[in-house]
Amino acid sequence: MTDPDTPKIIVDDDWKSSAKAEKEKLAAAEKEKSQQGAAQGGFPEKMGFKELISLFATQALMYLGAIPDQSGRAMVSLEIAKLNIDLLAVVQEKTKGNLSDEEQEMLDGTLNELRMQFVEVAKAVEQAAADGTLQHMQDPGVAGSINPGGGFGADLKL
């Protein structure tokens, strides 16, 4: 009952498996590429606004004693922490109206959190100085180790 003039319809189900295999191959290549990036220092392929904010925030947190140095000791330098927070405020002022909602929320939230932590650490430093529990760094030649009073770095255990 088939008419020799009627074209035959051939259903090719192999395209589904070919497409799936290609998709898996691309996913594996992307995963390998991201792992290579992590092995090369973990830096993102493209630096952007979020990475800039993270850089300043990390520096501020380090000098607020939240991130220990290589020796495992936390260092507090309110002057350097304030410098990084102030630089973020400059970024906030200069980018006003030019950020996406997500970027603006990230910047505002980061600045608010850093400012609150700064106040808390400053109070703790003041209390430790009053109690006599503030330990000044032994090596005055340590780079970037300026303490709240303008001298050398302070090792504060909060």
Secondary structure as UniProt FT lines:
FT   TURN            4..5
FT   HELIX           14..39
FT   TURN            40..41
FT   HELIX           49..63
FT   TURN            70..71
FT   HELIX           78..94
FT   TURN            95..97
FT   HELIX           101..131
FT   STRAND          135..136
FT   TURN            140..141
FT   TURN            143..144
FT   TURN            148..149
FT   STRAND          154..155
//
